Amino acid sequence: MPFSKLLAGYGTVTLGEGMTVESVCALLKMRAEDGTAAWSVRSGGAVLPSEERLGVLEGLTTSIRGRLIRAWQGTLGPGQHGSLAPVQFSELLAGLETIGVVDQYLIESVFAIIKARRPDGSAVWHVRSSEMKLSSEELLGALDGYAGTVRQEVAGSWNW
């Protein structure tokens, strides 16, 4: 299904002028009808090798850990959001396909890891989240779990 349909109504901020989304891996926090939380990952665009996904997840989780440490130490500076304009995820990820979500779940929050290309063709990574942001601790736990799955996928592909 189109990402634009899956994430219709969820907002975030733009990537920046001239960026073209190449690939996305979205971590979805969902809620079942009975109130139970569930996590799911949806991807679209160019398929990323497992090693590349693992590298991005390792870098991202290391960055979040560092941010949490600085927050505990009281040395975390103000956020840097620049002048990024609001945009709908449906617009940001237009044209990319993914797998849908079972009807019994409602998407509560979206955290997307996006590989994009600058106008000169160089690759750049972005992270974007929906209006209902996850705490750094919750995000780190979810990303660590996903990274563990990708780690096993990479390990399973090795021939010893």
C-alpha positions as CSV (number, residue, x, y, z in Angstrom):
1,M,0.0,0.0,0.0
2,P,1.2,3.6,-0.4
3,F,3.0,5.1,2.6
4,S,0.8,8.2,1.9
5,K,-2.3,6.1,2.7
6,L,-0.8,4.3,5.7
7,L,0.4,7.6,7.3
8,A,-2.4,9.9,6.1
9,G,-3.0,12.6,8.7
10,Y,0.4,12.3,10.5
11,G,2.6,15.4,10.3
12,T,6.3,16.0,10.6
13,V,8.8,18.6,9.2
14,T,10.4,18.7,5.7
15,L,13.8,17.3,4.9
16,G,15.2,20.5,3.3
17,E,15.2,21.9,-0.1
18,G,16.2,19.7,-3.0
19,M,16.1,16.4,-1.0
20,T,14.7,13.3,-2.7
21,V,13.6,10.4,-0.4
22,E,15.3,7.2,-1.6
23,S,14.3,4.8,1.2
24,V,12.4,4.9,4.6
25,C,12.2,2.6,7.6
26,A,9.4,3.6,9.9
27,L,9.0,2.5,13.4
28,L,5.2,2.5,14.3
29,K,3.9,2.5,17.8
30,M,0.4,1.1,17.6
31,R,-2.5,0.6,20.0
32,A,-4.9,-2.4,19.8
33,E,-8.6,-2.1,20.4
34,D,-8.0,-3.5,24.0
35,G,-5.4,-0.7,24.7
36,T,-2.4,-3.0,24.3
37,A,0.7,-1.3,22.8
38,A,2.5,-3.0,19.9
39,W,5.5,-2.1,17.7
40,S,5.9,-2.6,14.0
41,V,8.4,-1.6,11.3
42,R,7.4,-0.7,7.8
43,S,9.9,0.1,5.0
44,G,9.6,1.4,1.5
45,G,11.7,2.7,-1.4
46,A,15.1,1.3,-2.3
47,V,15.8,-1.8,-0.3
48,L,18.6,-1.2,2.2
49,P,21.1,-4.0,2.8
50,S,20.9,-5.4,6.4
51,E,24.4,-4.1,7.1
52,E,23.5,-0.6,6.2
53,R,20.3,-0.7,8.3
54,L,22.3,-2.0,11.2
55,G,24.9,0.7,10.8
56,V,22.3,3.4,10.8
57,L,20.5,1.9,13.8
58,E,23.8,1.6,15.8
59,G,24.7,5.3,15.0
60,L,21.2,6.4,15.9
61,T,21.0,4.5,19.2
62,T,24.5,5.7,20.2
63,S,23.4,9.3,19.5
64,I,20.2,8.9,21.6
65,R,22.2,7.3,24.5
66,G,24.6,10.3,24.3
67,R,21.7,12.7,24.4
68,L,20.2,10.9,27.4
69,I,23.6,11.0,29.2
70,R,23.9,14.8,28.6
71,A,20.3,15.3,29.8
72,W,21.1,13.5,33.1
73,Q,24.3,15.5,33.4
74,G,22.4,18.8,32.7
75,T,24.6,19.6,29.7
76,L,22.0,19.1,27.0
77,G,21.8,22.3,24.9
78,P,18.7,23.7,23.2
79,G,17.2,21.8,20.3
80,Q,18.2,22.8,16.8
81,H,15.2,22.6,14.5
82,G,16.2,25.4,12.1
83,S,13.6,26.6,9.7
84,L,12.0,23.3,8.6
85,A,8.5,23.6,7.5
86,P,5.6,21.4,8.6
87,V,4.6,18.6,6.1
88,Q,2.4,15.6,6.1
89,F,4.2,12.2,6.1
90,S,1.9,11.3,3.2
91,E,3.5,14.1,1.2
92,L,7.1,13.5,2.4
93,L,6.9,9.7,1.5
94,A,4.7,10.1,-1.6
95,G,5.3,7.4,-4.2
96,L,6.8,4.8,-1.7
97,E,5.0,1.5,-1.1
98,T,4.9,-0.6,2.1
99,I,2.8,-3.2,3.9
100,G,-0.4,-2.1,5.6
101,V,-1.3,-2.5,9.3
102,V,-4.0,-4.9,10.5
103,D,-7.3,-3.1,11.1
104,Q,-7.4,-3.9,14.8
105,Y,-4.4,-1.5,15.4
106,L,-4.4,2.3,15.4
107,I,-1.1,3.9,14.7
108,E,-0.2,6.1,17.7
109,S,3.2,7.4,16.7
110,V,5.6,7.3,13.8
111,F,9.4,7.5,13.9
112,A,11.0,7.4,10.4
113,I,14.6,6.8,9.4
114,I,15.0,8.3,5.9
115,K,17.8,7.9,3.4
116,A,17.6,10.8,1.0
117,R,19.7,12.2,-1.8
118,R,20.9,15.8,-2.1
119,P,20.7,17.5,-5.5
120,D,24.4,16.6,-6.1
121,G,23.5,12.9,-5.6
122,S,25.2,12.4,-2.2
123,A,23.3,10.4,0.4
124,V,22.2,11.8,3.7
125,W,20.2,10.4,6.6
126,H,17.3,12.1,8.4
127,V,15.0,11.1,11.2
128,R,11.5,12.4,11.5
129,S,8.7,11.8,13.9
130,S,5.0,12.5,14.1
131,E,3.3,15.1,16.4
132,M,2.9,12.5,19.1
133,K,6.6,12.1,19.9
134,L,8.1,9.2,21.8
135,S,10.3,9.8,24.9
136,S,14.0,9.3,24.2
137,E,13.9,6.3,26.6
138,E,11.0,4.7,24.8
139,L,12.5,5.3,21.4
140,L,15.8,3.9,22.5
141,G,14.2,0.7,23.7
142,A,12.2,0.3,20.5
143,L,15.2,1.0,18.3
144,D,17.4,-1.3,20.3
145,G,14.9,-4.1,19.9
146,Y,14.7,-3.5,16.1
147,A,18.6,-3.3,15.9
148,G,18.7,-6.7,17.7
149,T,16.5,-8.2,15.0
150,V,18.6,-6.7,12.2
151,R,21.8,-7.9,14.0
152,Q,20.5,-11.5,14.0
153,E,19.5,-11.1,10.3
154,V,23.1,-10.1,9.5
155,A,24.6,-12.8,11.6
156,G,22.4,-15.4,10.0
157,S,23.6,-14.4,6.5
158,W,27.2,-15.2,7.3
159,N,28.7,-18.5,6.2
160,W,31.4,-19.6,8.6
